[in-house]
Amino acid sequence: MIVLAPEVEAALRDGTPVVALETTLVAHGFPPGEGVAVGAESERRVREAGAVPATIGVLDCAVLVGLGAEELERFDATARKVGPRDLAACAAQGAVGATTVGGTLAVCRATGIRFLGTGGLGGVHRGWEAGHLDVSADLGELARTQTLVVSSGVKSLLDVAATAEALETLGVPVLGFRTDELPLFYAARGGPPVSARVESAAEAAAIGRAHWELGGGGLLLARPPDESLDVEPLIEEALARAAEEDVGGQDVTPFVLSFLHERSGGATLRANRDLVVANAALAAEVAAA
């Protein structure tokens, strides 16, 4: 069911650094057509930093690890959003499946890929205090998978403080890349404290290696965005609109992203594009280190 691209298979065999990339960003994170360009640029930056990119998705009854350019083009808004629970069903039913962070991590665990670059990690959604518990499978999958994930913190629409507490409970180190605070995706400051600060890719690699030698699972390396945006009022408005329109589950994130991109005049779209590519590059630097 899992098919490795020849380049990825050779890299894993020979010990060449490999960085996994998800496909939900390609299919659902950007306006039609733009996601493919972001995915291609992320792959280019991974190669530039000395690693082999392994973009992961479900196509033609198989989980493909290392998509070609033509295959990447098939991941549009009609693709299923595939988390860890959905991989087998999507492949067996012959659907096109865009993997989330959690779905990608599940494939990393099965194939031995130790590094992943993405935009934001999933987590605890807002409103849990009122009994509406919605927790992303990303968290449990990260805790059990020996992979270091580079992101700009967690998704901006989440309860960041509650997600940080959940990561602590799960034993996931949260490393701040040249920061003492967990970034708020679009904003560099204002989040809860990280468990450790690192100043370089080599330092992050050393901590990851030690964590795995101690039997630990995944790590989160949080890289702040280069340009901060205060979009909290827009996020609250977007979530209220989603509730009014009965948007829930896996549909919330693309709904909110689309709302933010439109209401910010494209500022969040540009920021999202830049941070996704930069995080992929940093993941490759850590992998190479």
Residue pairs with C-beta under 8 A, 6 or more apart in sequence:
1 61
1 62
1 63
1 88
1 91
2 62
2 63
2 65
2 107
2 110
2 111
3 62
3 63
3 64
3 65
4 12
4 65
4 66
4 111
5 54
5 64
5 65
5 66
5 67
5 68
7 52
7 66
8 18
8 52
8 54
8 65
8 66
10 16
11 17
11 18
11 52
12 18
12 111
12 112
12 113
16 51
16 52
17 50
17 51
17 52
17 115
17 284
17 287
17 288
18 51
18 52
18 53
18 54
18 113
18 114
18 115
18 287
19 46
19 51
19 52
19 53
19 54
19 113
19 115
19 116
19 117
19 280
19 283
19 284
19 287
20 54
20 55
20 56
20 65
20 104
20 107
20 108
20 113
20 115
20 116
20 117
20 147
21 39
21 42
21 43
21 46
21 53
21 54
21 55
21 56
21 104
21 116
21 117
21 118
21 280
22 55
22 56
22 98
22 99
22 100
22 101
22 103
22 104
22 116
22 118
23 39
23 55
23 56
23 57
23 67
23 72
23 75
23 79
23 97
23 98
23 99
23 104
24 81
24 82
24 98
24 99
24 100
24 101
24 103
25 35
25 38
25 39
25 118
25 119
25 276
26 35
26 36
26 38
26 39
26 55
26 57
26 72
26 75
26 98
27 35
27 75
27 76
27 77
27 79
27 81
27 98
28 35
28 77
28 79
28 81
28 98
28 253
28 254
29 35
29 38
29 119
29 254
29 257
29 272
29 276
30 38
30 269
30 272
30 273
31 258
31 261
31 269
32 76
32 77
34 269
34 273
35 75
35 76
36 72
36 73
36 75
38 273
38 276
38 277
39 55
39 72
39 75
40 69
40 72
41 277
42 53
42 55
42 117
42 276
42 277
42 280
43 53
43 55
43 280
45 277
45 278
45 280
45 281
45 284
46 52
46 53
46 117
46 280
46 281
46 283
46 284
47 53
47 284
48 281
48 284
49 281
49 284
49 285
49 288
50 284
50 285
50 287
50 288
51 115
51 283
51 284
51 287
51 288
52 66
53 66
53 280
53 284
54 65
54 66
54 113
55 66
55 67
55 72
56 63
56 64
56 65
56 66
56 67
56 99
56 103
56 104
56 107
57 63
57 64
57 67
57 71
57 72
57 75
57 79
57 82
57 96
57 97
57 98
57 99
58 64
58 80
58 82
58 87
58 90
58 91
58 95
58 96
58 97
58 98
58 99
59 67
59 71
59 74
59 96
59 97
60 94
61 91
61 92
61 94
62 91
63 87
63 91
63 107
64 71
65 107
65 111
65 113
74 96
75 96
75 98
78 96
79 95
79 96
79 97
79 98
80 86
80 90
80 95
80 96
80 97
80 98
81 97
81 98
81 100
81 250
82 90
82 97
82 98
82 99
82 100
82 103
83 99
83 100
83 102
83 103
83 137
83 138
83 250
84 102
84 103
84 105
84 106
84 137
84 141
85 137
86 97
86 103
87 97
87 99
87 103
87 106
87 107
90 97
91 97
97 103
99 107
100 122
100 136
100 137
100 138
101 116
101 118
101 121
101 122
101 136
101 138
101 141
101 142
101 149
101 151
102 122
102 136
102 137
102 138
102 140
102 141
102 142
104 116
104 118
105 116
105 138
105 141
105 142
105 145
105 147
105 149
105 218
106 141
106 145
107 113
108 114
108 116
108 145
108 147
109 141
109 144
109 145
109 146
109 147
113 147
114 146
114 147
114 148
114 208
114 212
114 287
115 147
115 148
115 150
115 283
115 284
115 286
115 287
116 147
116 148
116 149
116 150
116 283
117 149
117 150
117 151
117 276
117 279
117 280
117 281
117 282
117 283
117 284
118 149
118 150
118 151
118 276
118 279
118 280
119 151
119 152
119 155
119 185
119 272
119 275
119 276
119 279
120 151
120 152
120 153
120 154
120 155
120 156
120 185
121 136
121 138
121 139
121 142
121 149
121 151
121 153
121 154
121 155
121 163
121 220
122 136
122 137
122 138
122 139
122 154
122 155
122 158
123 135
123 136
123 138
123 139
123 154
123 155
123 158
123 159
123 160
123 162
123 163
123 166
123 167
124 134
124 135
124 136
124 139
124 158
124 159
124 162
124 163
124 166
125 132
125 134
125 135
125 136
125 157
125 158
125 159
125 252
126 157
126 158
126 159
126 239
127 134
127 159
128 134
128 135
128 159
128 162
134 249
135 166
136 158
139 163
139 166
139 167
139 170
139 172
140 170
141 218
142 149
142 167
142 170
142 172
142 217
142 218
142 220
143 170
143 171
143 172
143 217
143 218
144 217
144 218
145 217
145 218
146 212
146 216
146 217
146 218
147 218
147 219
148 204
148 208
148 218
148 219
148 220
148 221
148 283
148 286
149 218
149 219
149 220
149 221
149 283
150 177
150 221
150 223
150 279
150 280
150 282
150 283
150 286
151 220
151 221
151 222
151 223
151 279
152 183
152 185
152 186
152 222
152 223
152 224
152 225
152 275
152 279
153 160
153 182
153 183
153 184
153 185
153 191
153 222
153 224
154 160
154 163
154 164
154 182
154 185
155 185
155 253
156 184
156 185
156 186
156 187
156 231
156 235
156 256
156 260
157 235
157 238
157 239
157 252
157 253
157 256
160 182
160 184
160 191
160 192
161 192
164 174
164 182
164 191
164 192
167 174
167 220
168 174
168 195
170 217
171 216
171 217
172 217
172 218
172 219
172 220
173 195
173 196
173 207
173 211
173 216
173 219
173 220
174 182
174 194
174 195
174 196
174 219
174 220
174 222
175 194
175 195
175 196
175 197
175 198
175 204
175 207
175 219
175 220
175 221
175 222
176 182
176 183
176 194
176 196
176 197
176 198
176 222
177 198
177 204
177 221
177 222
177 223
177 224
177 282
178 197
178 198
178 199
178 224
179 188
179 194
179 197
179 222
179 224
180 193
180 194
180 197
181 188
181 189
181 190
181 191
181 192
181 193
181 194
182 191
182 192
182 193
182 194
182 222
183 189
183 191
183 222
183 223
183 224
183 225
184 190
184 191
185 225
185 275
186 225
186 228
186 229
186 230
186 231
186 268
186 271
187 225
187 228
187 229
187 230
187 231
187 232
188 224
188 225
188 228
189 224
189 228
194 222
196 207
198 204
198 207
198 221
200 289
201 282
201 285
201 286
201 288
201 289
202 289
204 221
204 286
204 289
205 286
205 287
205 289
207 219
208 219
208 286
211 219
221 282
221 283
221 286
223 275
223 278
223 279
223 282
225 271
225 274
225 275
226 274
226 275
226 278
227 271
227 274
229 264
229 267
229 268
229 271
231 260
231 264
231 268
234 259
234 260
234 263
234 264
234 268
235 256
235 260
237 259
237 263
238 255
238 256
238 259
238 260
238 263
239 252
239 256
241 255
241 259
242 248
242 252
242 255
242 256
242 259
245 255
247 255
257 268
257 272
260 268
261 268
261 269
261 272
